[in-house]
Amino acid sequence: MKKADFILILCVAAVLAPFFIPATGFYDTFEYLTNEHPFLMSFAKFAILSTLGEMIGLRISKGTYYAKGFGILPRMIVWGILGMGICMAMIIFKTGVPAFLDTVGGCDKGTMAALLAGDFSWGKVGVAFAVSVLMNSIFAPVFMTLHKITDTHILSNGGTLGGFFRPIKMREIITHLNWDVQWNFVFKKTIPLFWFPAHTITFLLPSQFQVLFAALLGVALGVILAIANNKK
């Protein structure tokens, strides 16, 4: 373990510590901001945590948390915007899927939504799993492809902030994406084997923690991306 690893662990511990010290009021402030400004908080959570996940992925693949051209600030901007999109998707799917289940199951309106909002039960697990499956089957492939496009754009412009705001060469990037890895590993393996169960847990949590947990999964995503990048 390198010195940088110890520094990272200490920084993470310092950030998390206030959550567990009631006297700081940090948790109450966090909960208030999450409820009152969900999209801004989603931007912040994903910008920090998911970028950290990519840095850990870089550490796994390259042995360092930062490399020339990596572009931390551009990645934080991208993850912040994607985080707001994920927040939107979670609202849409956890509202729409229970209504869909009511319709196809012939249940009274609001039955499945009540299950999802209620205490832990196998019925709640089933609804949460359905929400996860549909969200990850419909939204995730588009999200993952868009992220890969922006990631390629950042790298091709040297990771600079100025380069990030240049027009994205969408057709060129899409044409040259490694679709074999994207389809056979990212889509076919990580979505059903990791994201289905991971987001089932997400939708079982209290609503104020769902986006935070989804952002924490960005750390896992960084590791997944590192593995995918090594599968050339």
Backbone torsions as a table, in degrees:
resi	resn	phi	psi	omega
1	MET	NA	129.0	-177.1
2	LYS	-85.0	167.6	177.4
3	LYS	-57.5	-39.3	-180.0
4	ALA	-61.2	-33.0	178.5
5	ASP	-66.5	-42.7	178.1
6	PHE	-64.7	-39.6	178.5
7	ILE	-62.8	-42.7	178.8
8	LEU	-62.1	-45.4	179.9
9	ILE	-60.8	-43.0	179.2
10	LEU	-64.9	-39.8	178.6
11	CYS	-64.2	-43.9	179.1
12	VAL	-63.6	-43.1	178.8
13	ALA	-62.2	-39.8	-179.9
14	ALA	-65.7	-36.6	179.3
15	VAL	-71.7	-39.8	-176.3
16	LEU	-78.3	-28.4	-174.8
17	ALA	-53.0	-45.2	-178.3
18	PRO	-58.8	-26.1	178.8
19	PHE	-63.4	-28.3	-175.1
20	PHE	-101.7	7.6	177.2
21	ILE	-114.9	98.7	-174.7
22	PRO	-55.1	-34.0	-175.8
23	ALA	-62.2	-24.2	-178.7
24	THR	-74.2	-23.1	-176.7
25	GLY	68.8	12.1	-175.8
26	PHE	-65.5	-42.5	-179.1
27	TYR	-64.1	-42.7	179.9
28	ASP	-62.5	-40.2	178.0
29	THR	-65.4	-42.9	178.5
30	PHE	-60.1	-45.5	-179.2
31	GLU	-64.5	-41.3	179.7
32	TYR	-62.4	-47.8	-178.6
33	LEU	-65.1	-37.3	178.6
34	THR	-63.5	-41.1	-179.7
35	ASN	-73.3	-38.3	-174.5
36	GLU	-86.7	-30.2	-176.7
37	HIS	-134.5	64.4	-172.4
38	PRO	-61.3	-37.5	-176.2
39	PHE	-77.0	-38.3	176.3
40	LEU	-65.1	-39.5	177.9
41	MET	-68.0	-35.5	176.6
42	SER	-63.9	-40.4	176.8
43	PHE	-57.9	-48.7	-176.7
44	ALA	-65.6	-45.0	-177.7
45	LYS	-61.4	-48.0	-177.5
46	PHE	-72.7	-37.1	179.6
47	ALA	-59.3	-40.2	-177.7
48	ILE	-82.8	-55.1	-170.8
49	LEU	-73.3	-42.7	-177.8
50	SER	-72.2	-34.3	173.9
51	THR	-65.0	-39.6	175.0
52	LEU	-59.4	-40.6	177.9
53	GLY	-60.4	-40.9	178.2
54	GLU	-67.8	-35.0	177.1
55	MET	-65.4	-38.3	176.1
56	ILE	-66.2	-39.1	176.1
57	GLY	-60.9	-39.3	176.7
58	LEU	-64.8	-38.1	178.1
59	ARG	-61.8	-39.2	-179.7
60	ILE	-69.0	-42.8	-174.1
61	SER	-85.6	-33.5	-174.1
62	LYS	-117.3	-9.4	179.4
63	GLY	83.8	9.1	-179.9
64	THR	-145.5	153.8	-179.9
65	TYR	-84.3	-14.4	-179.8
66	TYR	-145.0	139.4	177.4
67	ALA	-137.3	153.9	179.2
68	LYS	-57.7	130.0	179.9
69	GLY	89.3	-3.2	-178.1
70	PHE	-65.7	-42.8	173.9
71	GLY	75.1	70.2	-177.8
72	ILE	-63.6	-48.1	-178.1
73	LEU	-63.1	-47.1	175.6
74	PRO	-58.3	-38.8	179.5
75	ARG	-66.2	-38.0	177.9
76	MET	-63.8	-39.5	178.0
77	ILE	-63.6	-47.2	-179.8
78	VAL	-60.7	-47.8	-178.4
79	TRP	-64.6	-35.4	177.2
80	GLY	-62.0	-45.4	179.5
81	ILE	-66.6	-43.3	177.4
82	LEU	-63.4	-34.7	178.0
83	GLY	-61.8	-40.2	176.7
84	MET	-65.9	-35.7	176.3
85	GLY	-66.1	-38.4	177.8
86	ILE	-66.3	-41.1	177.0
87	CYS	-58.9	-44.7	177.7
88	MET	-61.0	-45.4	-178.8
89	ALA	-62.6	-40.0	-179.7
90	MET	-64.1	-40.2	177.6
91	ILE	-63.9	-45.8	-177.8
92	ILE	-63.2	-48.3	-173.5
93	PHE	-75.7	-36.8	-179.4
94	LYS	-76.7	-11.4	172.9
95	THR	-94.0	-44.7	-173.9
96	GLY	-78.1	-37.1	-177.1
97	VAL	-65.3	-45.3	175.9
98	PRO	-58.6	-37.5	177.0
99	ALA	-65.5	-38.7	176.6
100	PHE	-63.4	-43.1	179.2
101	LEU	-64.5	-37.1	175.1
102	ASP	-58.5	-42.7	-175.8
103	THR	-68.8	-50.4	-176.7
104	VAL	-73.6	-24.0	-179.5
105	GLY	-93.1	-2.5	179.9
106	GLY	66.5	28.5	-179.4
107	CYS	-89.2	163.5	173.1
108	ASP	-65.1	148.0	-178.9
109	LYS	-58.5	129.3	177.6
110	GLY	93.2	-1.4	-177.7
111	THR	-63.4	-50.3	-177.5
112	MET	-70.5	-35.1	177.7
113	ALA	-64.0	-37.6	177.9
114	ALA	-66.5	-37.6	176.9
115	LEU	-62.5	-45.3	-177.9
116	LEU	-65.9	-34.0	-178.6
117	ALA	-86.0	-11.8	-174.8
118	GLY	-84.4	-168.7	179.3
119	ASP	-69.0	164.2	-177.9
120	PHE	-60.0	133.0	176.2
121	SER	-160.0	166.4	178.5
122	TRP	-67.6	-29.5	175.0
123	GLY	-63.0	-41.6	177.8
124	LYS	-64.2	-40.9	177.5
125	VAL	-60.6	-42.1	-179.5
126	GLY	-63.0	-43.1	179.3
127	VAL	-67.6	-42.9	178.8
128	ALA	-61.1	-39.9	178.5
129	PHE	-64.5	-41.5	178.9
130	ALA	-62.9	-41.7	178.1
131	VAL	-62.1	-44.5	-179.5
132	SER	-62.9	-45.2	-178.0
133	VAL	-62.3	-46.8	-177.3
134	LEU	-69.8	-39.9	179.4
135	MET	-64.9	-43.9	-177.8
136	ASN	-76.1	-23.1	177.9
137	SER	-81.4	-33.7	-175.3
138	ILE	-96.6	-47.5	-173.0
139	PHE	-89.1	-41.7	-171.4
140	ALA	-59.6	-44.6	-179.2
141	PRO	-59.6	-39.7	178.1
142	VAL	-66.5	-44.2	179.4
143	PHE	-60.1	-46.7	-177.4
144	MET	-66.4	-37.9	178.8
145	THR	-68.6	-42.2	177.5
146	LEU	-62.0	-40.7	178.0
147	HIS	-63.7	-40.9	179.1
148	LYS	-63.7	-37.8	178.8
149	ILE	-64.6	-47.7	-179.9
150	THR	-66.5	-35.8	177.8
151	ASP	-62.2	-44.9	178.1
152	THR	-63.9	-40.6	179.1
153	HIS	-61.2	-43.6	179.7
154	ILE	-62.4	-47.1	-178.8
155	LEU	-64.9	-39.9	-178.1
156	SER	-69.4	-17.8	178.5
157	ASN	-107.0	21.3	173.3
158	GLY	72.1	13.3	177.9
159	GLY	72.8	12.5	-178.3
160	THR	-84.8	153.5	180.0
161	LEU	-69.3	-38.4	177.4
162	GLY	-64.6	-41.2	178.8
163	GLY	-65.6	-31.9	-179.7
164	PHE	-61.1	-34.8	-176.2
165	PHE	-87.2	5.1	171.2
166	ARG	-72.9	155.4	178.7
167	PRO	-57.9	137.2	178.4
168	ILE	-76.7	129.2	177.7
169	LYS	-81.4	75.3	-169.7
170	MET	-58.6	-50.4	-176.6
171	ARG	-63.1	-42.4	-179.1
172	GLU	-64.7	-43.5	-177.6
173	ILE	-68.2	-45.7	-179.1
174	ILE	-61.2	-40.0	-178.9
175	THR	-62.6	-35.7	-174.2
176	HIS	-100.9	7.6	175.3
177	LEU	-64.0	148.8	176.2
178	ASN	-82.3	86.0	-175.3
179	TRP	-70.1	-21.7	176.5
180	ASP	-63.1	-47.3	177.2
181	VAL	-70.1	-42.0	-177.4
182	GLN	-60.0	-42.7	-178.2
183	TRP	-81.8	-52.6	-171.1
184	ASN	-75.9	-24.4	179.0
185	PHE	-110.1	-58.8	-174.1
186	VAL	-64.3	-47.9	-177.3
187	PHE	-81.5	-55.5	-170.5
188	LYS	-71.9	-27.8	-175.9
189	LYS	-107.1	-50.9	-174.4
190	THR	-71.0	-34.4	-177.8
191	ILE	-65.7	-56.1	-178.8
192	PRO	-73.2	-34.5	-173.3
193	LEU	-86.1	-27.7	-178.8
194	PHE	-115.0	-54.7	-171.5
195	TRP	-71.8	-34.7	176.3
196	PHE	-56.5	-57.2	-179.8
197	PRO	-68.8	-35.6	-178.0
198	ALA	-63.0	-44.2	-179.5
199	HIS	-80.6	-16.9	169.2
200	THR	-62.4	-44.7	175.8
201	ILE	-61.3	-40.6	179.5
202	THR	-54.9	-47.5	-175.6
203	PHE	-79.2	-5.9	172.9
204	LEU	-87.1	-15.2	-177.9
205	LEU	-80.7	159.8	171.6
206	PRO	-56.2	146.7	-171.3
207	SER	-57.6	-34.1	-177.4
208	GLN	-69.7	-15.0	-179.9
209	PHE	-103.3	-6.7	-172.3
210	GLN	-65.8	-47.5	-179.5
211	VAL	-68.3	-37.0	177.8
212	LEU	-61.7	-44.7	179.7
213	PHE	-65.6	-39.0	177.3
214	ALA	-62.1	-37.1	177.8
215	ALA	-68.9	-37.8	176.8
216	LEU	-62.3	-31.2	176.3
217	LEU	-65.4	-17.5	175.6
218	GLY	-62.5	-28.1	174.9
219	VAL	-64.1	-43.6	176.5
220	ALA	-64.5	-36.0	178.9
221	LEU	-62.4	-37.7	177.8
222	GLY	-59.3	-40.1	178.0
223	VAL	-66.9	-42.4	179.5
224	ILE	-61.5	-43.4	-179.9
225	LEU	-63.7	-36.7	178.5
226	ALA	-62.6	-42.3	178.5
227	ILE	-65.6	-42.8	-179.5
228	ALA	-62.9	-41.0	-179.5
229	ASN	-66.4	-25.5	178.9
230	ASN	-83.1	-13.1	-179.3
231	LYS	-89.9	68.6	-177.3
232	LYS	-92.2	NA	NA
